[in-house]
Amino acid sequence: MAGPTPSAAGNPLTALTLDELRRRSSVKWRMHPPDVLPLWVAEQDVPLAPPVADVLRRAVDLGDTGYPHGTAYAEALGGFAADRWGWDGFRVDHTTVVPDVMMGIVEVLRLVTGPGDAVVVCPPVYPPFYAFVSHADRRVIEAPLGPDLRLDHAALDEAFRRARALGRRPAFLLCNPHNPTGVVHRRDELDAVADLAGRHGVRVVSDEIHAPLALPGARFTPYLTVAGAEDAFALTSASKAWNLAGLKAALAVAGPRAVADLHRMPEEVSHGPSHLGVLAHTAAFRAGGPWLDLLLDGLDANRTLLETLLAKHLPAISHRRPEGTYLAWLDCTGLGIPTEAPAGRPGVASDLAGPARFFLDRARVALSSGHVFGTGGTGFVRLNFATSPAILTEALTRMGRAVDTLGPRA
Ligand SMILES: Cc1ncc(COP(=O)(O)O)c(C=O)c1O
C-alpha cells in the first residue's frame, strides 16, 4: 500500500511500507490486531534519521554501551535552539540530563512544589500530565483551554488563584506546543502567562518536547526566552521530532533564577538516561536538521491531506488545522455516535470510549480517546498523522464508511 512515489522523494513518511511497519514491535504496532491501522500513540512511521542511525551503529559496533558522560546533548540542543528559535541566551551550565521528559517534569515538580501542592494544567491535554502529577502526590487543578482551543488567561488567572489558596508552592505545567490541539503558543500569549504566574507566585514548568515540530506558518517560542520566565523550567528532548521514544534521554533547562533549584536535583536522576539515548538525541539536534525539514514538509502535506479527506469522507467532523506536532484533535460530537459515560478517567492513555471505541470496532482504525485528555475531551479523538499519505487515506476512508452505516441522523 504505502511506498515511495517520485513526488515524495526524501519524505521520511513514505519510506516504509505497511508490511515493514507491521514488523515493528513497539506499542503502536502491537497494541491492536494486524487488521487495525494504528493512528493513536505519538510514534512516527519513519525510519531513523541517517545521522542518528549512524551514531547508533558506530556505538553498537564498538560496544560503546556504558554510562553517559559529558554535556554534548545540551550543547547540541543549544546550537539547534540558537539556529531555529533564535535562543541566544541558552546556557549549557543551566541544564541537566534526565531520563525522559515526563520523569524530568516529575523531578522538577519535586524541586519547586511540595506534597499536596497544586499543579495547574490546561485540558484537553496530554493524559500523563494527570497520571504523573497525581502519582507524585501533587493535586491537579484544571484551567481549560478557551473555545478557540488556545490558552484562556482568565481561566488561568482563576486556577492560579485557587492553586495558591490550596497549596504553599503551586506550579503550572505548560504544554508548549500543545498536545493534543497542535496549538503553538504565540509570544504574546506566553508573556501573559509569565505575567500571571509572577503575580500569583506560581512556578512554570514548560514541556517543550514538540518544539522542533512547529509546522510551516508557525514559530515556536521557548518559554524561557519570555520576560518574567526567569524562575521557570523547560523540559526538552529529541524524542517526538526524531521518533526516539525507545532511546531514553531528555534535558531539564533552568531559567537564571531557577538554577539554585536545579542544583538541588538529586545526582541519581542523571543515572536514568541511557548512553545510547544521549548519543541518539545529541546526533538528532546536532545533525538531524535536514532530515527534520523533509519530515516537516511531509507533515505539512499530510495536514492538508487530512483536511481534504475529512471534507470528503467525514464532513460532520470539525477540527482546527494544527500549527505544530503531528496530532489532529477531531471534534466528533456532530457524528451522532453515542457517547456513553466514559469508561476511564483522565490520564489513562489507552482507555477507549465513544468515537474512539466506535472507530476501532467499526473501522479498524485506532485513535486516542478524547475523554482521557481531561475536561473538554469527551466526544473528541486525537489522530496521529505522522504516517504515509496512503495509510492516512485508507484510515479516513474506512472511518467514513463506518460513519455511513449509522444512517441519517434523527
Ligand atoms: C507533551 C508530551 N510530553 C511528554 C511526552 C513523553 O515524553 P517522554 O517519553 O520523554 O517522557 C509526550 C509523548 O507523546 C508528549 O506528547
The ligand as a Gaussian input file, in Angstrom:
#p B3LYP/6-31G(d) Opt

LIG

0 1
 C        3.542000      16.696000      25.597000
 C        4.316000      15.435000      25.824000
 N        5.146000      15.340000      26.871000
 C        5.857000      14.225000      27.122000
 C        5.760000      13.127000      26.297000
 C        6.516000      11.871000      26.646000
 O        7.869000      12.126000      26.609000
 P        8.905000      11.124000      27.267000
 O        8.701000       9.808000      26.599000
 O       10.221000      11.752000      27.016000
 O        8.551000      11.089000      28.728000
 C        4.908000      13.174000      25.178000
 C        4.765000      11.998000      24.298000
 O        3.990000      11.955000      23.404000
 C        4.186000      14.356000      24.936000
 O        3.352000      14.468000      23.884000

